[in-house]
Amino acid sequence: MNVVAISKVLANDTRLSILRWLKDPEENFPPHKDIDHFDDGVCVGYIQDKAGLSQSTISTYLSLMQQADLIIPTRHGKWTYYRRNEAVIDQYMKSLRQMI
């Protein structure tokens, strides 16, 4: 885990908001049409709608977050769902506390 790389990813308001929204998906997103739970995360379309940004921008943001291991993708057919990687987030927070 690279604290600096993760910090750079989190230095963007929208990417930080996405992580906050994914912390409580039931509260922040409408129910999925094709599956009845958020166990595998939130469909990228819902994230895009909530953020109000283009599909390409959200895809770039999610890719950066995935490269930093902050989120975990799961495919359902042609759709990708994203959820937080709690283990990495916890480790990042602990490392950050130790460093500063």
A tleap script that builds the chain and sets N, CA, C and O, in Angstrom:
source leaprc.protein.ff14SB
mol = sequence {
  NMET ASN VAL VAL ALA ILE SER LYS VAL LEU
  ALA ASN ASP THR ARG LEU SER ILE LEU ARG
  TRP LEU LYS ASP PRO GLU GLU ASN PHE PRO
  PRO HIE LYS ASP ILE ASP HIE PHE ASP ASP
  GLY VAL CYS VAL GLY TYR ILE GLN ASP LYS
  ALA GLY LEU SER GLN SER THR ILE SER THR
  TYR LEU SER LEU MET GLN GLN ALA ASP LEU
  ILE ILE PRO THR ARG HIE GLY LYS TRP THR
  TYR TYR ARG ARG ASN GLU ALA VAL ILE ASP
  GLN TYR MET LYS SER LEU ARG GLN MET CILE
}
set mol.1.N position { 0.838 -1.179 0.000 }
set mol.1.CA position { 0.000 0.000 0.000 }
set mol.1.C position { 0.886 1.246 0.000 }
set mol.1.O position { 1.839 1.344 0.773 }
set mol.2.N position { 0.563 2.176 -0.863 }
set mol.2.CA position { 1.343 3.392 -1.012 }
set mol.2.C position { 0.522 4.577 -0.503 }
set mol.2.O position { -0.422 5.011 -1.162 }
set mol.3.N position { 0.883 5.092 0.661 }
set mol.3.CA position { 0.141 6.179 1.294 }
set mol.3.C position { 0.089 7.414 0.404 }
set mol.3.O position { -0.954 8.058 0.293 }
set mol.4.N position { 1.200 7.746 -0.226 }
set mol.4.CA position { 1.249 8.942 -1.075 }
set mol.4.C position { 0.335 8.768 -2.292 }
set mol.4.O position { -0.408 9.685 -2.641 }
set mol.5.N position { 0.382 7.608 -2.935 }
set mol.5.CA position { -0.466 7.361 -4.109 }
set mol.5.C position { -1.948 7.432 -3.736 }
set mol.5.O position { -2.742 8.026 -4.465 }
set mol.6.N position { -2.316 6.838 -2.619 }
set mol.6.CA position { -3.712 6.889 -2.179 }
set mol.6.C position { -4.104 8.319 -1.836 }
set mol.6.O position { -5.207 8.755 -2.163 }
set mol.7.N position { -3.220 9.042 -1.188 }
set mol.7.CA position { -3.510 10.440 -0.842 }
set mol.7.C position { -3.746 11.273 -2.095 }
set mol.7.O position { -4.619 12.141 -2.105 }
set mol.8.N position { -2.979 11.020 -3.149 }
set mol.8.CA position { -3.177 11.743 -4.408 }
set mol.8.C position { -4.551 11.444 -5.000 }
set mol.8.O position { -5.222 12.346 -5.501 }
set mol.9.N position { -4.966 10.191 -4.945 }
set mol.9.CA position { -6.285 9.823 -5.463 }
set mol.9.C position { -7.376 10.516 -4.648 }
set mol.9.O position { -8.376 10.969 -5.205 }
set mol.10.N position { -7.187 10.597 -3.349 }
set mol.10.CA position { -8.195 11.200 -2.470 }
set mol.10.C position { -8.153 12.723 -2.460 }
set mol.10.O position { -8.978 13.358 -1.804 }
set mol.11.N position { -7.204 13.317 -3.176 }
set mol.11.CA position { -7.086 14.777 -3.220 }
set mol.11.C position { -8.058 15.406 -4.211 }
set mol.11.O position { -7.887 16.563 -4.594 }
set mol.12.N position { -9.062 14.666 -4.624 }
set mol.12.CA position { -10.083 15.144 -5.546 }
set mol.12.C position { -11.437 15.034 -4.845 }
set mol.12.O position { -11.782 13.976 -4.319 }
set mol.13.N position { -12.201 16.124 -4.837 }
set mol.13.CA position { -13.480 16.147 -4.113 }
set mol.13.C position { -14.442 15.060 -4.580 }
set mol.13.O position { -15.093 14.417 -3.757 }
set mol.14.N position { -14.538 14.852 -5.874 }
set mol.14.CA position { -15.485 13.861 -6.379 }
set mol.14.C position { -15.063 12.451 -6.009 }
set mol.14.O position { -15.903 11.644 -5.612 }
set mol.15.N position { -13.782 12.136 -6.130 }
set mol.15.CA position { -13.329 10.792 -5.757 }
set mol.15.C position { -13.526 10.549 -4.267 }
set mol.15.O position { -13.890 9.445 -3.862 }
set mol.16.N position { -13.293 11.555 -3.458 }
set mol.16.CA position { -13.538 11.435 -2.026 }
set mol.16.C position { -15.028 11.237 -1.753 }
set mol.16.O position { -15.408 10.434 -0.901 }
set mol.17.N position { -15.861 11.966 -2.474 }
set mol.17.CA position { -17.309 11.807 -2.332 }
set mol.17.C position { -17.750 10.401 -2.715 }
set mol.17.O position { -18.590 9.807 -2.039 }
set mol.18.N position { -17.191 9.869 -3.791 }
set mol.18.CA position { -17.549 8.512 -4.210 }
set mol.18.C position { -17.263 7.522 -3.079 }
set mol.18.O position { -18.088 6.654 -2.794 }
set mol.19.N position { -16.115 7.644 -2.440 }
set mol.19.CA position { -15.811 6.743 -1.314 }
set mol.19.C position { -16.801 6.930 -0.169 }
set mol.19.O position { -17.219 5.959 0.461 }
set mol.20.N position { -17.176 8.181 0.097 }
set mol.20.CA position { -18.172 8.442 1.150 }
set mol.20.C position { -19.510 7.816 0.778 }
set mol.20.O position { -20.147 7.176 1.615 }
set mol.21.N position { -19.941 7.993 -0.462 }
set mol.21.CA position { -21.218 7.428 -0.902 }
set mol.21.C position { -21.212 5.911 -0.823 }
set mol.21.O position { -22.208 5.302 -0.434 }
set mol.22.N position { -20.089 5.296 -1.193 }
set mol.22.CA position { -20.007 3.839 -1.176 }
set mol.22.C position { -19.957 3.275 0.243 }
set mol.22.O position { -20.178 2.081 0.446 }
set mol.23.N position { -19.672 4.122 1.213 }
set mol.23.CA position { -19.669 3.659 2.608 }
set mol.23.C position { -21.067 3.233 3.035 }
set mol.23.O position { -21.218 2.296 3.820 }
set mol.24.N position { -22.093 3.917 2.522 }
set mol.24.CA position { -23.477 3.589 2.855 }
set mol.24.C position { -24.320 3.640 1.575 }
set mol.24.O position { -25.085 4.583 1.372 }
set mol.25.N position { -24.177 2.624 0.710 }
set mol.25.CA position { -24.846 2.674 -0.594 }
set mol.25.C position { -26.371 2.697 -0.511 }
set mol.25.O position { -27.025 3.326 -1.343 }
set mol.26.N position { -26.940 2.025 0.477 }
set mol.26.CA position { -28.397 2.021 0.608 }
set mol.26.C position { -28.948 3.421 0.845 }
set mol.26.O position { -30.052 3.745 0.409 }
set mol.27.N position { -28.176 4.243 1.533 }
set mol.27.CA position { -28.578 5.611 1.843 }
set mol.27.C position { -28.336 6.557 0.667 }
set mol.27.O position { -29.065 7.535 0.501 }
set mol.28.N position { -27.333 6.279 -0.138 }
set mol.28.CA position { -26.886 7.228 -1.149 }
set mol.28.C position { -27.292 6.914 -2.589 }
set mol.28.O position { -27.141 7.761 -3.469 }
set mol.29.N position { -27.807 5.703 -2.841 }
set mol.29.CA position { -28.154 5.317 -4.207 }
set mol.29.C position { -29.520 4.646 -4.241 }
set mol.29.O position { -29.954 4.061 -3.249 }
set mol.30.N position { -30.202 4.731 -5.390 }
set mol.30.CA position { -31.484 4.030 -5.511 }
set mol.30.C position { -31.252 2.521 -5.582 }
set mol.30.O position { -30.140 2.078 -5.870 }
set mol.31.N position { -32.291 1.732 -5.322 }
set mol.31.CA position { -32.141 0.272 -5.432 }
set mol.31.C position { -31.769 -0.126 -6.865 }
set mol.31.O position { -32.200 0.508 -7.828 }
set mol.32.N position { -30.980 -1.163 -6.986 }
set mol.32.CA position { -30.632 -1.675 -8.312 }
set mol.32.C position { -31.844 -2.322 -8.955 }
set mol.32.O position { -32.695 -2.886 -8.268 }
set mol.33.N position { -31.917 -2.238 -10.259 }
set mol.33.CA position { -33.032 -2.834 -10.995 }
set mol.33.C position { -32.845 -4.329 -11.188 }
set mol.33.O position { -33.820 -5.081 -11.162 }
set mol.34.N position { -31.612 -4.770 -11.382 }
set mol.34.CA position { -31.369 -6.164 -11.738 }
set mol.34.C position { -30.952 -7.066 -10.572 }
set mol.34.O position { -31.060 -8.288 -10.672 }
set mol.35.N position { -30.483 -6.484 -9.482 }
set mol.35.CA position { -30.168 -7.256 -8.283 }
set mol.35.C position { -30.736 -6.515 -7.078 }
set mol.35.O position { -30.863 -5.291 -7.098 }
set mol.36.N position { -31.071 -7.250 -6.045 }
set mol.36.CA position { -31.790 -6.645 -4.915 }
set mol.36.C position { -30.912 -6.364 -3.701 }
set mol.36.O position { -31.405 -6.322 -2.573 }
set mol.37.N position { -29.601 -6.171 -3.929 }
set mol.37.CA position { -28.695 -5.906 -2.809 }
set mol.37.C position { -27.523 -5.060 -3.301 }
set mol.37.O position { -27.340 -4.862 -4.502 }
set mol.38.N position { -26.740 -4.571 -2.352 }
set mol.38.CA position { -25.539 -3.804 -2.654 }
set mol.38.C position { -24.281 -4.575 -2.255 }
set mol.38.O position { -23.215 -3.978 -2.107 }
set mol.39.N position { -24.390 -5.886 -2.080 }
set mol.39.CA position { -23.241 -6.686 -1.622 }
set mol.39.C position { -22.022 -6.536 -2.520 }
set mol.39.O position { -20.890 -6.521 -2.035 }
set mol.40.N position { -22.244 -6.426 -3.815 }
set mol.40.CA position { -21.143 -6.285 -4.763 }
set mol.40.C position { -20.853 -4.837 -5.101 }
set mol.40.O position { -19.998 -4.554 -5.940 }
set mol.41.N position { -21.554 -3.919 -4.459 }
set mol.41.CA position { -21.312 -2.508 -4.683 }
set mol.41.C position { -22.413 -1.826 -5.455 }
set mol.41.O position { -23.565 -2.259 -5.452 }
set mol.42.N position { -22.035 -0.752 -6.117 }
set mol.42.CA position { -22.972 0.129 -6.808 }
set mol.42.C position { -22.611 0.165 -8.286 }
set mol.42.O position { -21.437 0.239 -8.648 }
set mol.43.N position { -23.621 0.112 -9.125 }
set mol.43.CA position { -23.434 0.182 -10.572 }
set mol.43.C position { -22.808 1.523 -10.948 }
set mol.43.O position { -23.170 2.566 -10.404 }
set mol.44.N position { -21.872 1.478 -11.879 }
set mol.44.CA position { -21.164 2.684 -12.290 }
set mol.44.C position { -22.128 3.766 -12.789 }
set mol.44.O position { -21.860 4.955 -12.617 }
set mol.45.N position { -23.226 3.372 -13.395 }
set mol.45.CA position { -24.204 4.353 -13.876 }
set mol.45.C position { -24.802 5.171 -12.749 }
set mol.45.O position { -25.039 6.368 -12.908 }
set mol.46.N position { -25.049 4.537 -11.611 }
set mol.46.CA position { -25.590 5.259 -10.450 }
set mol.46.C position { -24.568 6.240 -9.893 }
set mol.46.O position { -24.913 7.345 -9.476 }
set mol.47.N position { -23.302 5.821 -9.892 }
set mol.47.CA position { -22.237 6.713 -9.420 }
set mol.47.C position { -22.135 7.921 -10.346 }
set mol.47.O position { -22.007 9.057 -9.888 }
set mol.48.N position { -22.191 7.670 -11.628 }
set mol.48.CA position { -22.129 8.757 -12.611 }
set mol.48.C position { -23.301 9.717 -12.429 }
set mol.48.O position { -23.110 10.933 -12.428 }
set mol.49.N position { -24.507 9.182 -12.276 }
set mol.49.CA position { -25.686 10.035 -12.090 }
set mol.49.C position { -25.551 10.911 -10.854 }
set mol.49.O position { -25.852 12.104 -10.900 }
set mol.50.N position { -25.105 10.330 -9.759 }
set mol.50.CA position { -24.988 11.088 -8.514 }
set mol.50.C position { -23.900 12.157 -8.610 }
set mol.50.O position { -24.064 13.261 -8.090 }
set mol.51.N position { -22.796 11.834 -9.271 }
set mol.51.CA position { -21.688 12.781 -9.401 }
set mol.51.C position { -22.009 13.886 -10.404 }
set mol.51.O position { -21.492 14.998 -10.295 }
set mol.52.N position { -22.862 13.578 -11.380 }
set mol.52.CA position { -23.211 14.578 -12.383 }
set mol.52.C position { -22.087 14.872 -13.365 }
set mol.52.O position { -22.024 15.958 -13.942 }
set mol.53.N position { -21.205 13.905 -13.550 }
set mol.53.CA position { -20.080 14.077 -14.476 }
set mol.53.C position { -20.217 13.098 -15.633 }
set mol.53.O position { -21.041 12.185 -15.587 }
set mol.54.N position { -19.417 13.288 -16.658 }
set mol.54.CA position { -19.481 12.432 -17.839 }
set mol.54.C position { -19.045 11.008 -17.506 }
set mol.54.O position { -18.344 10.766 -16.524 }
set mol.55.N position { -19.475 10.083 -18.343 }
set mol.55.CA position { -19.113 8.683 -18.167 }
set mol.55.C position { -17.608 8.505 -18.238 }
set mol.55.O position { -17.040 7.733 -17.466 }
set mol.56.N position { -16.953 9.211 -19.155 }
set mol.56.CA position { -15.502 9.061 -19.294 }
set mol.56.C position { -14.759 9.575 -18.059 }
set mol.56.O position { -13.767 8.979 -17.640 }
set mol.57.N position { -15.233 10.677 -17.477 }
set mol.57.CA position { -14.600 11.213 -16.271 }
set mol.57.C position { -14.766 10.245 -15.107 }
set mol.57.O position { -13.806 9.967 -14.389 }
set mol.58.N position { -15.975 9.731 -14.915 }
set mol.58.CA position { -16.219 8.783 -13.821 }
set mol.58.C position { -15.410 7.509 -14.036 }
set mol.58.O position { -14.861 6.963 -13.080 }
set mol.59.N position { -15.327 7.032 -15.265 }
set mol.59.CA position { -14.521 5.833 -15.546 }
set mol.59.C position { -13.057 6.067 -15.198 }
set mol.59.O position { -12.402 5.190 -14.635 }
set mol.60.N position { -12.545 7.240 -15.529 }
set mol.60.CA position { -11.164 7.574 -15.183 }
set mol.60.C position { -10.985 7.610 -13.671 }
set mol.60.O position { -10.021 7.058 -13.141 }
set mol.61.N position { -11.913 8.260 -12.982 }
set mol.61.CA position { -11.835 8.333 -11.518 }
set mol.61.C position { -11.874 6.943 -10.895 }
set mol.61.O position { -11.074 6.633 -10.013 }
set mol.62.N position { -12.803 6.108 -11.352 }
set mol.62.CA position { -12.922 4.768 -10.788 }
set mol.62.C position { -11.679 3.935 -11.095 }
set mol.62.O position { -11.251 3.132 -10.266 }
set mol.63.N position { -11.110 4.120 -12.261 }
set mol.63.CA position { -9.881 3.411 -12.615 }
set mol.63.C position { -8.732 3.809 -11.682 }
set mol.63.O position { -7.990 2.950 -11.206 }
set mol.64.N position { -8.591 5.098 -11.425 }
set mol.64.CA position { -7.556 5.568 -10.492 }
set mol.64.C position { -7.782 5.010 -9.091 }
set mol.64.O position { -6.835 4.605 -8.417 }
set mol.65.N position { -9.024 4.991 -8.664 }
set mol.65.CA position { -9.348 4.467 -7.337 }
set mol.65.C position { -9.085 2.963 -7.265 }
set mol.65.O position { -8.638 2.450 -6.240 }
set mol.66.N position { -9.366 2.271 -8.357 }
set mol.66.CA position { -9.115 0.831 -8.411 }
set mol.66.C position { -7.616 0.547 -8.405 }
set mol.66.O position { -7.169 -0.384 -7.734 }
set mol.67.N position { -6.839 1.330 -9.140 }
set mol.67.CA position { -5.377 1.151 -9.158 }
set mol.67.C position { -4.776 1.363 -7.773 }
set mol.67.O position { -3.766 0.748 -7.432 }
set mol.68.N position { -5.393 2.228 -6.977 }
set mol.68.CA position { -4.931 2.474 -5.606 }
set mol.68.C position { -5.518 1.465 -4.618 }
set mol.68.O position { -5.277 1.557 -3.415 }
set mol.69.N position { -6.285 0.510 -5.126 }
set mol.69.CA position { -6.935 -0.543 -4.317 }
set mol.69.C position { -7.975 -0.002 -3.341 }
set mol.69.O position { -8.285 -0.659 -2.347 }
set mol.70.N position { -8.512 1.174 -3.604 }
set mol.70.CA position { -9.534 1.741 -2.723 }
set mol.70.C position { -10.914 1.151 -2.979 }
set mol.70.O position { -11.770 1.155 -2.095 }
set mol.71.N position { -11.128 0.641 -4.194 }
set mol.71.CA position { -12.410 0.051 -4.545 }
set mol.71.C position { -12.192 -1.298 -5.215 }
set mol.71.O position { -11.126 -1.576 -5.764 }
set mol.72.N position { -13.227 -2.126 -5.157 }
set mol.72.CA position { -13.187 -3.467 -5.733 }
set mol.72.C position { -14.299 -3.571 -6.771 }
set mol.72.O position { -15.467 -3.357 -6.449 }
set mol.73.N position { -13.945 -3.901 -8.020 }
set mol.73.CA position { -14.974 -4.057 -9.046 }
set mol.73.C position { -15.518 -5.493 -9.074 }
set mol.73.O position { -14.795 -6.448 -8.791 }
set mol.74.N position { -16.789 -5.623 -9.417 }
set mol.74.CA position { -17.415 -6.922 -9.627 }
set mol.74.C position { -18.286 -6.813 -10.871 }
set mol.74.O position { -19.096 -5.894 -10.992 }
set mol.75.N position { -18.116 -7.752 -11.791 }
set mol.75.CA position { -18.901 -7.746 -13.025 }
set mol.75.C position { -20.177 -8.557 -12.846 }
set mol.75.O position { -20.158 -9.651 -12.280 }
set mol.76.N position { -21.287 -8.007 -13.336 }
set mol.76.CA position { -22.557 -8.716 -13.462 }
set mol.76.C position { -22.987 -8.522 -14.903 }
set mol.76.O position { -23.547 -7.484 -15.254 }
set mol.77.N position { -22.729 -9.515 -15.739 }
set mol.77.CA position { -23.028 -9.369 -17.158 }
set mol.77.C position { -22.200 -8.251 -17.752 }
set mol.77.O position { -20.972 -8.270 -17.669 }
set mol.78.N position { -22.867 -7.275 -18.351 }
set mol.78.CA position { -22.140 -6.159 -18.968 }
set mol.78.C position { -21.914 -5.005 -18.003 }
set mol.78.O position { -21.291 -4.012 -18.380 }
set mol.79.N position { -22.399 -5.105 -16.774 }
set mol.79.CA position { -22.301 -4.018 -15.805 }
set mol.79.C position { -21.199 -4.283 -14.791 }
set mol.79.O position { -20.951 -5.425 -14.406 }
set mol.80.N position { -20.546 -3.215 -14.367 }
set mol.80.CA position { -19.545 -3.311 -13.312 }
set mol.80.C position { -20.063 -2.578 -12.083 }
set mol.80.O position { -20.573 -1.461 -12.171 }
set mol.81.N position { -19.920 -3.228 -10.946 }
set mol.81.CA position { -20.328 -2.677 -9.658 }
set mol.81.C position { -19.077 -2.444 -8.832 }
set mol.81.O position { -18.118 -3.213 -8.898 }
set mol.82.N position { -19.100 -1.366 -8.048 }
set mol.82.CA position { -17.933 -1.012 -7.240 }
set mol.82.C position { -18.310 -0.921 -5.770 }
set mol.82.O position { -19.363 -0.397 -5.406 }
set mol.83.N position { -17.417 -1.447 -4.935 }
set mol.83.CA position { -17.568 -1.321 -3.482 }
set mol.83.C position { -16.230 -0.930 -2.893 }
set mol.83.O position { -15.184 -1.098 -3.520 }
set mol.84.N position { -16.277 -0.411 -1.689 }
set mol.84.CA position { -15.062 0.015 -0.995 }
set mol.84.C position { -14.223 -1.189 -0.606 }
set mol.84.O position { -14.752 -2.257 -0.300 }
set mol.85.N position { -12.915 -1.006 -0.620 }
set mol.85.CA position { -11.990 -2.009 -0.112 }
set mol.85.C position { -11.653 -1.593 1.317 }
set mol.85.O position { -10.676 -0.884 1.558 }
set mol.86.N position { -12.465 -2.039 2.245 }
set mol.86.CA position { -12.351 -1.606 3.639 }
set mol.86.C position { -10.994 -1.948 4.243 }
set mol.86.O position { -10.467 -1.180 5.047 }
set mol.87.N position { -10.426 -3.080 3.870 }
set mol.87.CA position { -9.123 -3.473 4.428 }
set mol.87.C position { -8.047 -2.457 4.046 }
set mol.87.O position { -7.242 -2.067 4.892 }
set mol.88.N position { -8.022 -2.031 2.805 }
set mol.88.CA position { -7.024 -1.058 2.359 }
set mol.88.C position { -7.294 0.304 2.981 }
set mol.88.O position { -6.361 0.998 3.386 }
set mol.89.N position { -8.558 0.690 3.060 }
set mol.89.CA position { -8.898 1.984 3.672 }
set mol.89.C position { -8.471 2.003 5.134 }
set mol.89.O position { -7.904 2.990 5.603 }
set mol.90.N position { -8.738 0.924 5.850 }
set mol.90.CA position { -8.316 0.840 7.261 }
set mol.90.C position { -6.794 0.897 7.389 }
set mol.90.O position { -6.264 1.599 8.251 }
set mol.91.N position { -6.098 0.160 6.531 }
set mol.91.CA position { -4.636 0.155 6.575 }
set mol.91.C position { -4.092 1.546 6.246 }
set mol.91.O position { -3.139 2.003 6.877 }
set mol.92.N position { -4.688 2.216 5.271 }
set mol.92.CA position { -4.278 3.575 4.903 }
set mol.92.C position { -4.440 4.522 6.093 }
set mol.92.O position { -3.536 5.299 6.402 }
set mol.93.N position { -5.587 4.455 6.751 }
set mol.93.CA position { -5.836 5.329 7.892 }
set mol.93.C position { -4.841 5.064 9.023 }
set mol.93.O position { -4.346 6.010 9.636 }
set mol.94.N position { -4.546 3.824 9.304 }
set mol.94.CA position { -3.575 3.479 10.342 }
set mol.94.C position { -2.181 3.980 9.974 }
set mol.94.O position { -1.476 4.546 10.809 }
set mol.95.N position { -1.790 3.767 8.718 }
set mol.95.CA position { -0.476 4.232 8.257 }
set mol.95.C position { -0.366 5.743 8.325 }
set mol.95.O position { 0.664 6.282 8.728 }
set mol.96.N position { -1.419 6.414 7.933 }
set mol.96.CA position { -1.425 7.875 7.964 }
set mol.96.C position { -1.280 8.394 9.396 }
set mol.96.O position { -0.542 9.346 9.648 }
set mol.97.N position { -1.993 7.755 10.332 }
set mol.97.CA position { -1.887 8.149 11.747 }
set mol.97.C position { -0.467 7.969 12.269 }
set mol.97.O position { 0.018 8.783 13.055 }
set mol.98.N position { 0.189 6.914 11.837 }
set mol.98.CA position { 1.549 6.634 12.292 }
set mol.98.C position { 2.556 7.608 11.673 }
set mol.98.O position { 3.564 7.951 12.293 }
set mol.99.N position { 2.274 8.042 10.462 }
set mol.99.CA position { 3.220 8.879 9.731 }
set mol.99.C position { 3.181 10.340 10.166 }
set mol.99.O position { 4.205 11.024 10.142 }
set mol.100.N position { 2.002 10.821 10.564 }
set mol.100.CA position { 1.911 12.249 10.890 }
set mol.100.C position { 1.449 12.471 12.311 }
set mol.100.O position { 1.319 13.615 12.747 }
savepdb mol mol.pdb
quit
